[in-house]
Amino acid sequence: MLIQSPSSLVNRDIDDGYLPEIWCWFGFGVMIVILRYIVRFRTIGFRNFCGDDYLMLLALALWSIDGVIVEITYYTGATMNVSPDVVELLSERDVQILQFGTKWEYLSFFTYSGLIWTLKFCTLIFYRRLKADEWRRTWLTTNRLAAITVAAYLVVILTIIFSCWPIQRNWAVRPLPPVHCTFRPLNFWTIVTLNVISDVLILSLPVPILWQLRMSFKRKLGVMLLLCSGVFMIATAVVRAAFTISSSPSILTINSWGFRETAAGLLAVNAPILVPLFKKSFWRRGPYRPGGYIRNEWARGYGGVQHNVGAPDRKRRGKRSVFELPSAMVWSKPQEGVNTGGQFVAAGTRNEATTTSTSNLTATKSETSRGIIECRSVSAQTIQQPPPGHCSDNELKIEHLPARDLP
């Protein structure tokens, strides 16, 4: 073994099932990321990759570094494995091995928190791609949530650096530093607190409007499970903190629960992307086409009147998956004297209502790089023409997006 271990004076935990479990979790996480890129390449192509696709590469790199750290520290141990009464009995070789292992363990605070926050930014970019700001028009937009997430991460980094100062005390062995430099409980409390708070704020984007989506209850429940996977991440973070902080400090306890938490996070963040894997259309030859109506999108018009875009095509590519996300969300903006119903509509959802139109309904279309944008208005009043791809305040915006723009 290239990695050396200290003498028996160091109370190093030994568990034959520890490393196999860690590397199984590692392989699971790598498989999830690889499947994500297979799906994204199949559905939208490499040239249409978004920011979260590139951030997932950073998450994979941090995940790999965490695996290396777990392997090294299992054999070397760290200063938390040393009791004060044996410090003076340690040889120079023991001291060097402990310093080496403790430096890697200290680095894990940066890689672990970096991985968790990278997944948060992937989620925010994913919500932005689903136009979450149009779902719920409040001051807590994706941009503001991103700023809050950045601020929280800066607090975490500053806490890791300055909770034990000077920084060299974090890996000092002789004399043995106090517990805030060996176990570092302040780091754990700061990470878990800001982790949970930021996850709750991120969840505030989709949760309030999920039950207003015009789709079947079964599919609505499936979409909720996907978009609210952050609840699972919160639960794993709390469980990890409980087992790590409340139990006796141990390298095995800290690293094993940290790996389980990050593996759960990788699955939760990538789960919505992996939905096409379970559709027959994904495995057919030729360009990928999602299930549901092939050419049409349905939207709720003003005043509770249903309008369809084009004639309905009864041919279906297959059943719409319970977990299939809508391609776009349409929000009817309330205007004075106009009853919009205040409904969110999942574009592409089935609607068998009778098509009705009004005498003063006007529609304009403009073609953009993403697709065709249609603006519908119930007002006959002449208004200033908005730029292509945008609608004025008293118009309903309907997007006809090609398959490559689906999330």
N, C-alpha and C positions, 0 to 999 in steps of 0.2 A: 504494500500500500504506500503510495507516494505521500499521503497526508500522515504526518506523525501525530501520535497521541502522547499526552503527558503521563507522568507516573501515577501510581495508585493514590498518592496524596491528594490528587484532585478528584473530587466527588463527581465524576462524569457519569451521566445516566447512559445505560446500555439497553437497547430494545431492538431485537432482531427484526421485528416487523415494521420498524419506524421508516427506514429508507425505502423499502419496497412500496410502502403506502405513499410516501412522498413522490416517488417517481411514477407511480400509477396516476396520481393527481396531475402530475406534470404532463404525462402523455395525453390525459383526458383534455387538459386545457389546450395543448397544441393541436389536437384533433379538432376541437371546436373552432379554433381560429382558421385552420386549413379549410374546413367545410364552409366557413363564412366566405372566404375568398373564392371558393369554387362557385358558390351561389351568386356572388356579386359579379363574377366574370361571366357566368352563364346568363344572367338576367340583364345586366346593363353594359358589360364590357369594361375593359381596363381603362379606356379613355374617359369614361364617365364616373370613375371613382370619386367619392366625396371625402371630406375631411376626416370623418370617423374611420374610413377604410385605411387611411394612412396612419392615424393614431393607433389603430390596432396593431400595427407593426411595432410601435414603441412599447405597447403593452406586452407583446410577445417577447421583446428583448428584456424588459424588466422581469418578466416571469422566468426567463431563462437564467438571469442573474440570481434570482431568488433560489432557484434550484441548486446552483453552484454553492451558494452560501450555506444552504441547509446541509449539503454533503460535507463541506469543510468543517463547519462548527460541530457536527455530530462527533467527529474524531478528535478535534482539538479542545472542545469545551470552551468555556469563557470564564471571566472573573466571577460571575455569579455562582459558579460551581466550587469556589474556593472559600473555605471558612477562615476567619482571621487568625485562629490559633495555629494554622499550618503554613502561613505565608512565609515565615522565616525559614521553614524547613525545605522550601522548594528550591530545586537546583536552577541554574541559569538556563538549562535546556527547557525545563518546565515553564519558566517565566517567558521565554521567547515563544514557545508554542501557545501559551495562553494569550499573549499579546497579539499574536497573529490571528487567532480565532476570534478574539474580542473585537478586533478592527473590522473583521467581516460581519460580525453580529451587529456592530454599530452601523455599518453600511446598509444593513437590511432595513433599518428604519426609513432610510431614504428611498430604497427601491420598493418596499412594501407600500408606503404612502404614495409614491409616484404612480404605482400600478393602479391603486384604488382611485386616485383622482383622474388618471387617464381614462378609466372606464366611465367616470362621471361625465367627462367632456365628450366621450363617444355617445353617451346617452343624450346629452344636450344637442349635439349636432344631428342626431337621429330625429329628435323631436322637432328640430328646426326644419328638417327635410319634410316632415309630415305637416308642416305649417301649424305648429302648436300655438303660435302667437295669434293665429286667426281663430283658433278654437275658443280661447278664453282671453278676451281683450282687457287685461288689467295691467297695472304697473309692473307686475312681476313677469317680465318677458324673458325669453331665452338669453338675450344679451345681458340683462341684469343678473340673471341666475349665473351666467358664466363669470361675471365680475365677482359675485359673492363666492363662487367656488374657487376662483383664483385667490381671493383674499384669505379664505379658509386654508388653502394650501400654503400660503406664505406664513400664516400663523403656525402651522404644523412644522414647517421647515425651521423657523426661528426657534420654536420650542425645542426641537431636536438638537439644534446647535448650542443654545444657551442654557439648557436645563442643567448641564454640567460644564462648568467653565473653570479654568481653561480646557480646551477641547481635548488635550492630551490625557486628562484624567479619566476619560471614558475607557481607555485601554491600559491604564496603569495597573500594575500588579503589586509592586512593593514600593511604598506602603499601600495597603488595600484601600481604595477610595470608599466613600459611604455608599449607601444603597441607591441614592439618586443618580449615581454614576455607574452602577453595576446593573441593577434591575431596571432602572429608569421608569418608575411608575408614572411620572408626569407625562412622559411621551405617550404612553398607552392611553391615559385618560384624555389627553388633548386630541389624539387621533380618533378615538371612538366617539367622542362628543361631537366634534366637527363633522365627522363622517356621517353620523346619524342625522344631524341637523340639515346638512346639505342634501342628503337623500330625501328627507321629508319635503324640503323646498322644491326639489326637482319633481317629486311625485305630485306636487300641487298643480302641475301643468295639465296632465291628462285626466286625473281622477275626477275633478268636478263635472266634466262634461261627458264622461263615458256613457252614462245612462241616458243621455239625450241623443245618442247616435240612433239614426233610423235604420235599424237592422234587427234581425231576429235575436231573441234572448240568448239562444245558444251561442251564436256567433259573437254577440256582445260580451258574453262571459269569457269567451276565448280571447278576444282582443284585450279585455281587462287583465287577464292573466299575463299576457305578453307585455303590455305597456306598464303594468304595475309590478314588474319583476323586482323593482327596487325594494319592495316590502321584504322580499326574500333576502336581499343583501343587508337590509337593516337588521333582520333577525340573526343572520350569521355573524354580523359585526358585534351585536350585543352578547351572543353566546360565546364568541371568541374572547371578548373582554372579560366576561364572567369567569371563564375557565383559566384565563391567563393571570388576571390580577388577584382573584380570590384564592387561588391555589398557591402552593409553594413555588417560588420562581424556578423555572427549569428551561433549559434550551429546547428540550424536546416538546414541552407543552407550548411554548411560545411559537416555535416554528411550525409544528404540526397543525395547530389551529389557524395560524396565519395562512398556511397553504390551503387549507380547506375553505377558508373564507374567500380567498382570491379565486379559487377554482369555481366556487359558486357564483362569484361576480362575473367571471368570464362567460359562464353559461347564461346567466340572466341577461346580460347586455347583448349577447349574440343570438338569443333565442328568437326574437322577431325576424331577424335576417334569415334564419335557417328554415322558416316555414315552407318556402317553395320546394325543399327537399322531399316533402311528404305529399306532393302533388304529381299526378301522372304526367301533366303537361311539361313538367321540368325535365323528365327523362325521355321525352319524344325528340325525334330529330327535327332540325330546323330551328328558327327563332323561337325563343320562349314567349308564350302568351299566357297571362294569368287566367284563372277560371272566371266564370261569370259572363256577362254580356260582352260580346266581342268588340262592338263598335260604339256602344252607347253609354252615356253617363246620365244618371237621373239626378235631379235637383229639385228642391222645394222652392216654389216661386213665392211672390209676394201675396199677402192676404190669405195665406193658407191654400192657394190655388196650385195644383200640381201641373208642372210643365215638363215635357220630356224633350230631350235633345235628339231630334231625328226619330225615325220610326223604329220601334223595338225589333230587335233581331232575336227570334225565338230559339235559334240554334245556340247551344251552350257547349263550351269546351269541356265541361265536366262540372261536378258539384263544387260550389264555392266552399273552401275549407273553413272550418270553425275558427281557426286561428289566422285566417287571411286578413291582413290589414287593408283598410280602404286606401285607394290611391290618392285621394285628396279630401279635404274637408271644406265645405262651403258654408259660409256664415252670412245670413241675411241681416244686414245692418239696419237696426231700427231707425226709422225716420218719423218725423212729426206728421200725423195724419195718415200714416201707412202702416197697416197691420202686417208685420212680417212673421209673426208667430214665434220669433226668437228661437229658431230650430237650427241645430247642426245637422248636416246631411252627409252621410258617407257616400261619396261619388262611386257609382258602380253598384249600389245596393238595389235590390229588386223592388219595383213599385208597380202594382197593377191598377192604380187609380186611373180614372178616365182623364184623358188629356183635355184641358180647357185653356182657352186664351181669352184675353180681354181686348177691347177695341183700342185702348191706348197703350198697349204693350209694344215697346220698341226694343230692337236688339242690334248690336253692332259687334262685329268680329274683327280680330286682329291676329296676325300670325307672328309668333315669337320663336326664339330658338328652342323653347321647351315644348311648344305646341300651339294650339289655337285658343285664344282667350275670347270668351263671349261675354259681353256686358248687356244685361237686360234691365229695362227700366219701365215702371208703370206711369211715369210722368211724361206728359206731352210737352212739357216746358223745354225750350231749347237751352242747353247747357254748353259750357266750354268743353271742347273735345279734349279728353285726356290723352296722354301719350300712349303709343302702342303697348299692349300688355298690361294696362292699368284701367281701372274703372273709377268713376266718380263716386261720391259718397251716397248718392241716391240710386245706385245701380247694384244689381246682383251679379257677382262675378262667378262664371262657370269656366273651369279649365278642362280642356280636352287634351289629356296627357297621353303620349305614346307609352308603350310598355317599358321602354328604357328608363322612364322617370319614376317608375314605381319604386317604393322603398324596399 
